[in-house]
Amino acid sequence: MIDITSKKRLEGVIPALILPVNEDGKINFKFLEKQAGYLASAGVDGIFINGTTGEGAWLTTEEKIQVFKTVKEVTKGNQVLCAACIQPSTELVINEIQIFEKFKPDYAVAVTPYYYTVSQDAIIEHFKKIAHRSSVPLIIYNIPQCTHNKIELSTILKLAKEENITGIKDSSGDFISFTRGVYAPVPESFSWIQGEDYLDGPSFNIGADGIVTGLGNMFIEPYIQMYKEAKKGNATKVNEMQKKINELYEIIQISGGKVIPAIKTGVALLGRSTKWMKMLSLTLGDEDIEKVKRVIIKLFGLLSEK
C-alpha cells in the first residue's frame, strides 16, 4: 500500500525544466546543473522533469534517468521531484516508472495513451493500471494538444478517488473545467495543478494547489512571489504578478508560437542553457533570436545591446 500522506504535498511553484543540449543533440550537463541550480536556489517547491518543456517525448529512458539523477544531485532533497514518463501506451509507461523507482522520485507523471484516439473508459483503465503497479504516487497529465486525447472532468473526478493518484497537471487551457474541478469534492490529498502560464494567477485566486510553468525557466521570481501572495489571499498582488508573466509571454508570441524553442533561447541568452533543440531543425533562427533578445532587454533591462 502506498502511504501518500508521508509524501511532500504536491503544491506551489513547480517549473517544468528545460533540457539544455548541444548541437549534436547530446545533453549538456553543465548547463542542466546550472539551470536546475538557479530554480532550486530561487526557492521553487518542486521540479517537473522530462516533461513537454523538457522534450521528454524525444528522450530515451536512459537519457531521462541521467537528467533525473543530475537534478536530484543539485536539489539535494529540497524540492519535490516529479518524473514524467511520457510514453504512448500503458505498458510502456509502467515499464519506465518501474525503472525509475529505484531513483526515488517523489511523483511519477503520465499522459493519456497517444497516437491513437481512445475513449474516456480506456483513459480511466490506463491510469488505474499505472497507479496500481507503481510504488510512486501518480500525477495525471492532461495535455490534449499533444496527445490528441483530452481527459474530461468527469474522468478526472473518478480517477481522483484512486488511492495512488495524487493530482492533475492540467495544460489543456480549459479553465471552465479546471475551475469546476477545484471546487468539486475530491480527496484532500488530490492536488489541482495549473499547467498554462496565462492561467496561473486566476488558478491561484480560485484555490488551485500549484502551477507547473515552462516559461518560468527564464525568470522564476514572479511565480514565486505570486504564490506567496496567493497564500496571503492577496488577489490584487497575484494579478500584478500575472501581468508580468503575460509580458514575458511575448517571447513566444513574437517567435510565432514556438514555445519551447523561444523559452530555450531566452534561457540561453541569460547564460543558463544552449539554444539547441533536441530535434535540431526546431531551433530558433537568428532573426527570432534577436526578437527574443529585444523583449528581454525591454522588460528587464538585461543583456548587452551589442
C-alpha positions as a Python dict, from the first residue, in 0.01 Angstrom:
ca = {
    (1, 'M'): (0, 0, 0),
    (2, 'I'): (125, 348, -86),
    (3, 'D'): (127, 596, 202),
    (4, 'I'): (61, 920, 17),
    (5, 'T'): (36, 1110, 347),
    (6, 'S'): (408, 1051, 404),
    (7, 'K'): (494, 1233, 81),
    (8, 'K'): (567, 1601, 43),
    (9, 'R'): (246, 1764, -76),
    (10, 'L'): (217, 1849, -443),
    (11, 'E'): (177, 2227, -433),
    (12, 'G'): (335, 2563, -505),
    (13, 'V'): (562, 2660, -793),
    (14, 'I'): (695, 2366, -995),
    (15, 'P'): (890, 2467, -1306),
    (16, 'A'): (893, 2227, -1600),
    (17, 'L'): (1267, 2206, -1653),
    (18, 'I'): (1412, 2270, -1999),
    (19, 'L'): (1673, 2032, -2139),
    (20, 'P'): (1997, 2202, -2247),
    (21, 'V'): (2153, 2006, -2534),
    (22, 'N'): (2450, 2058, -2762),
    (23, 'E'): (2421, 2098, -3139),
    (24, 'D'): (2460, 1722, -3175),
    (25, 'G'): (2159, 1660, -2950),
    (26, 'K'): (2364, 1534, -2656),
    (27, 'I'): (2265, 1658, -2312),
    (28, 'N'): (2473, 1950, -2184),
    (29, 'F'): (2504, 1855, -1817),
    (30, 'K'): (2694, 2170, -1721),
    (31, 'F'): (2400, 2388, -1823),
    (32, 'L'): (2149, 2137, -1686),
    (33, 'E'): (2311, 2169, -1344),
    (34, 'K'): (2323, 2547, -1376),
    (35, 'Q'): (1955, 2579, -1469),
    (36, 'A'): (1839, 2335, -1202),
    (37, 'G'): (2055, 2521, -952),
    (38, 'Y'): (1903, 2855, -1049),
    (39, 'L'): (1550, 2724, -994),
    (40, 'A'): (1635, 2545, -671),
    (41, 'S'): (1819, 2841, -518),
    (42, 'A'): (1529, 3070, -607),
    (43, 'G'): (1311, 2860, -378),
    (44, 'V'): (1078, 2665, -606),
    (45, 'D'): (866, 2397, -440),
    (46, 'G'): (938, 2125, -693),
    (47, 'I'): (1076, 2049, -1037),
    (48, 'F'): (890, 1876, -1321),
    (49, 'I'): (1149, 1667, -1506),
    (50, 'N'): (1138, 1523, -1860),
    (51, 'G'): (800, 1677, -1937),
    (52, 'T'): (690, 1858, -2251),
    (53, 'T'): (919, 2157, -2193),
    (54, 'G'): (1199, 1910, -2122),
    (55, 'E'): (1140, 1740, -2458),
    (56, 'G'): (1068, 1417, -2273),
    (57, 'A'): (884, 1256, -2564),
    (58, 'W'): (1212, 1260, -2760),
    (59, 'L'): (1433, 1112, -2490),
    (60, 'T'): (1538, 754, -2430),
    (61, 'T'): (1468, 611, -2087),
    (62, 'E'): (1842, 619, -2015),
    (63, 'E'): (1859, 990, -2103),
    (64, 'K'): (1561, 1058, -1876),
    (65, 'I'): (1735, 880, -1590),
    (66, 'Q'): (2054, 1080, -1646),
    (67, 'V'): (1856, 1404, -1633),
    (68, 'F'): (1668, 1298, -1322),
    (69, 'K'): (1983, 1190, -1135),
    (70, 'T'): (2154, 1518, -1221),
    (71, 'V'): (1862, 1727, -1093),
    (72, 'K'): (1836, 1516, -778),
    (73, 'E'): (2203, 1576, -701),
    (74, 'V'): (2162, 1950, -750),
    (75, 'T'): (1844, 1988, -544),
    (76, 'K'): (1965, 1774, -251),
    (77, 'G'): (1615, 1682, -135),
    (78, 'N'): (1495, 2040, -101),
    (79, 'Q'): (1243, 2019, -386),
    (80, 'V'): (974, 1770, -478),
    (81, 'L'): (1083, 1589, -796),
    (82, 'C'): (821, 1482, -1050),
    (83, 'A'): (948, 1230, -1307),
    (84, 'A'): (746, 1247, -1627),
    (85, 'C'): (730, 914, -1810),
    (86, 'I'): (586, 1021, -2143),
    (87, 'Q'): (511, 705, -2338),
    (88, 'P'): (228, 618, -2581),
    (89, 'S'): (92, 305, -2412),
    (90, 'T'): (5, 177, -2066),
    (91, 'E'): (271, -94, -2050),
    (92, 'L'): (547, 136, -2174),
    (93, 'V'): (461, 388, -1901),
    (94, 'I'): (458, 118, -1634),
    (95, 'N'): (791, -19, -1751),
    (96, 'E'): (954, 322, -1739),
    (97, 'I'): (814, 406, -1396),
    (98, 'Q'): (942, 76, -1259),
    (99, 'I'): (1289, 159, -1389),
    (100, 'F'): (1267, 499, -1221),
    (101, 'E'): (1150, 362, -886),
    (102, 'K'): (1500, 286, -758),
    (103, 'F'): (1596, 651, -808),
    (104, 'K'): (1312, 751, -573),
    (105, 'P'): (1119, 1029, -747),
    (106, 'D'): (854, 1188, -527),
    (107, 'Y'): (596, 1153, -803),
    (108, 'A'): (561, 987, -1141),
    (109, 'V'): (375, 1159, -1424),
    (110, 'A'): (188, 1006, -1719),
    (111, 'V'): (-17, 1137, -2010),
    (112, 'T'): (-306, 958, -2179),
    (113, 'P'): (-228, 698, -2445),
    (114, 'Y'): (-144, 884, -2765),
    (115, 'Y'): (-120, 844, -3142),
    (116, 'Y'): (-450, 650, -3146),
    (117, 'T'): (-778, 806, -3035),
    (118, 'V'): (-908, 641, -2719),
    (119, 'S'): (-1229, 662, -2515),
    (120, 'Q'): (-1266, 803, -2164),
    (121, 'D'): (-1319, 447, -2036),
    (122, 'A'): (-984, 349, -2190),
    (123, 'I'): (-818, 653, -2028),
    (124, 'I'): (-958, 553, -1688),
    (125, 'E'): (-830, 198, -1730),
    (126, 'H'): (-490, 331, -1845),
    (127, 'F'): (-432, 545, -1537),
    (128, 'K'): (-575, 287, -1296),
    (129, 'K'): (-336, 20, -1421),
    (130, 'I'): (-40, 256, -1393),
    (131, 'A'): (-138, 363, -1041),
    (132, 'H'): (-188, 6, -922),
    (133, 'R'): (151, -110, -1049),
    (134, 'S'): (357, 190, -938),
    (135, 'S'): (516, 231, -596),
    (136, 'V'): (534, 604, -670),
    (137, 'P'): (226, 830, -642),
    (138, 'L'): (96, 923, -986),
    (139, 'I'): (17, 1264, -1135),
    (140, 'I'): (-226, 1270, -1428),
    (141, 'Y'): (-106, 1499, -1707),
    (142, 'N'): (-376, 1646, -1931),
    (143, 'I'): (-225, 1794, -2249),
    (144, 'P'): (-463, 1713, -2536),
    (145, 'Q'): (-287, 1946, -2781),
    (146, 'C'): (-2, 1693, -2776),
    (147, 'T'): (-176, 1362, -2707),
    (148, 'H'): (-499, 1440, -2900),
    (149, 'N'): (-690, 1268, -2620),
    (150, 'K'): (-846, 1508, -2371),
    (151, 'I'): (-919, 1393, -2018),
    (152, 'E'): (-1273, 1502, -1939),
    (153, 'L'): (-1353, 1647, -1597),
    (154, 'S'): (-1578, 1354, -1511),
    (155, 'T'): (-1287, 1120, -1580),
    (156, 'I'): (-1052, 1323, -1360),
    (157, 'L'): (-1301, 1316, -1072),
    (158, 'K'): (-1331, 938, -1098),
    (159, 'L'): (-954, 894, -1104),
    (160, 'A'): (-909, 1131, -809),
    (161, 'K'): (-1067, 864, -589),
    (162, 'E'): (-789, 617, -669),
    (163, 'E'): (-554, 561, -375),
    (164, 'N'): (-229, 616, -566),
    (165, 'I'): (-338, 904, -792),
    (166, 'T'): (-240, 1226, -621),
    (167, 'G'): (-315, 1513, -859),
    (168, 'I'): (-355, 1652, -1208),
    (169, 'K'): (-138, 1884, -1409),
    (170, 'D'): (-385, 2045, -1648),
    (171, 'S'): (-227, 2204, -1956),
    (172, 'S'): (-547, 2190, -2161),
    (173, 'G'): (-626, 2561, -2119),
    (174, 'D'): (-986, 2467, -2035),
    (175, 'F'): (-1030, 2699, -1737),
    (176, 'I'): (-1400, 2626, -1700),
    (177, 'S'): (-1336, 2258, -1636),
    (178, 'F'): (-1034, 2337, -1418),
    (179, 'T'): (-1240, 2574, -1202),
    (180, 'R'): (-1519, 2321, -1167),
    (181, 'G'): (-1262, 2064, -1064),
    (182, 'V'): (-1105, 2284, -797),
    (183, 'Y'): (-1449, 2336, -648),
    (184, 'A'): (-1551, 1969, -673),
    (185, 'P'): (-1533, 1728, -378),
    (186, 'V'): (-1214, 1521, -409),
    (187, 'P'): (-984, 1359, -151),
    (188, 'E'): (-778, 1609, 45),
    (189, 'S'): (-459, 1450, -88),
    (190, 'F'): (-552, 1526, -452),
    (191, 'S'): (-388, 1840, -595),
    (192, 'W'): (-507, 2067, -876),
    (193, 'I'): (-204, 2198, -1066),
    (194, 'Q'): (-235, 2452, -1349),
    (195, 'G'): (-8, 2397, -1647),
    (196, 'E'): (-89, 2702, -1864),
    (197, 'D'): (114, 3014, -1782),
    (198, 'Y'): (-163, 3253, -1883),
    (199, 'L'): (-389, 3094, -1619),
    (200, 'D'): (-152, 3080, -1322),
    (201, 'G'): (-283, 3384, -1135),
    (202, 'P'): (-653, 3308, -1194),
    (203, 'S'): (-590, 2949, -1082),
    (204, 'F'): (-429, 3055, -754),
    (205, 'N'): (-710, 3301, -696),
    (206, 'I'): (-972, 3023, -716),
    (207, 'G'): (-777, 2797, -482),
    (208, 'A'): (-555, 2582, -704),
    (209, 'D'): (-279, 2400, -518),
    (210, 'G'): (1, 2490, -753),
    (211, 'I'): (135, 2557, -1101),
    (212, 'V'): (378, 2393, -1340),
    (213, 'T'): (544, 2656, -1557),
    (214, 'G'): (763, 2622, -1862),
    (215, 'L'): (804, 2996, -1918),
    (216, 'G'): (933, 3031, -1561),
    (217, 'N'): (1263, 2874, -1670),
    (218, 'M'): (1361, 3225, -1775),
    (219, 'F'): (1255, 3423, -1470),
    (220, 'I'): (1101, 3221, -1188),
    (221, 'E'): (1083, 3508, -937),
    (222, 'P'): (739, 3646, -1040),
    (223, 'Y'): (590, 3300, -998),
    (224, 'I'): (735, 3255, -651),
    (225, 'Q'): (611, 3598, -548),
    (226, 'M'): (270, 3516, -693),
    (227, 'Y'): (243, 3203, -481),
    (228, 'K'): (345, 3392, -166),
    (229, 'E'): (74, 3650, -231),
    (230, 'A'): (-181, 3379, -307),
    (231, 'K'): (-116, 3216, 29),
    (232, 'K'): (-188, 3554, 190),
    (233, 'G'): (-514, 3578, -4),
    (234, 'N'): (-388, 3891, -184),
    (235, 'A'): (-565, 3859, -521),
    (236, 'T'): (-460, 4205, -635),
    (237, 'K'): (-90, 4124, -596),
    (238, 'V'): (-143, 3787, -765),
    (239, 'N'): (-291, 3970, -1062),
    (240, 'E'): (7, 4206, -1072),
    (241, 'M'): (243, 3910, -1097),
    (242, 'Q'): (27, 3758, -1370),
    (243, 'K'): (65, 4078, -1572),
    (244, 'K'): (444, 4039, -1553),
    (245, 'I'): (414, 3681, -1672),
    (246, 'N'): (190, 3790, -1960),
    (247, 'E'): (454, 4041, -2065),
    (248, 'L'): (720, 3769, -2058),
    (249, 'Y'): (495, 3555, -2277),
    (250, 'E'): (574, 3799, -2560),
    (251, 'I'): (888, 3596, -2636),
    (252, 'I'): (659, 3317, -2752),
    (253, 'Q'): (424, 3543, -2943),
    (254, 'I'): (697, 3719, -3141),
    (255, 'S'): (857, 3388, -3237),
    (256, 'G'): (534, 3267, -3396),
    (257, 'G'): (421, 3048, -3109),
    (258, 'K'): (739, 2838, -3097),
    (259, 'V'): (703, 2777, -2726),
    (260, 'I'): (993, 2556, -2624),
    (261, 'P'): (1245, 2699, -2874),
    (262, 'A'): (1163, 3051, -2752),
    (263, 'I'): (1198, 2957, -2386),
    (264, 'K'): (1526, 2779, -2452),
    (265, 'T'): (1658, 3079, -2642),
    (266, 'G'): (1563, 3312, -2359),
    (267, 'V'): (1741, 3096, -2102),
    (268, 'A'): (2041, 3066, -2335),
    (269, 'L'): (2063, 3445, -2366),
    (270, 'L'): (2071, 3459, -1987),
    (271, 'G'): (2362, 3215, -1979),
    (272, 'R'): (2196, 2904, -1838),
    (273, 'S'): (2133, 2690, -2147),
    (274, 'T'): (2209, 2640, -2512),
    (275, 'K'): (1961, 2742, -2780),
    (276, 'W'): (1956, 2399, -2943),
    (277, 'M'): (1650, 2178, -2956),
    (278, 'K'): (1676, 1800, -2933),
    (279, 'M'): (1530, 1800, -3285),
    (280, 'L'): (1784, 2040, -3431),
    (281, 'S'): (1564, 2183, -3707),
    (282, 'L'): (1327, 2331, -3447),
    (283, 'T'): (1594, 2560, -3300),
    (284, 'L'): (1512, 2930, -3341),
    (285, 'G'): (1686, 3110, -3627),
    (286, 'D'): (1891, 3426, -3585),
    (287, 'E'): (1601, 3661, -3668),
    (288, 'D'): (1377, 3514, -3398),
    (289, 'I'): (1664, 3506, -3150),
    (290, 'E'): (1710, 3881, -3195),
    (291, 'K'): (1338, 3933, -3134),
    (292, 'V'): (1356, 3737, -2809),
    (293, 'K'): (1664, 3933, -2705),
    (294, 'R'): (1484, 4265, -2762),
    (295, 'V'): (1193, 4153, -2544),
    (296, 'I'): (1425, 4060, -2258),
    (297, 'I'): (1605, 4393, -2283),
    (298, 'K'): (1275, 4583, -2295),
    (299, 'L'): (1122, 4406, -1997),
    (300, 'F'): (1419, 4364, -1769),
    (301, 'G'): (1699, 4586, -1896),
    (302, 'L'): (1924, 4285, -1916),
    (303, 'L'): (2178, 4172, -2173),
    (304, 'S'): (2401, 4384, -2386),
    (305, 'E'): (2264, 4567, -2690),
    (306, 'K'): (2574, 4456, -2883),
}
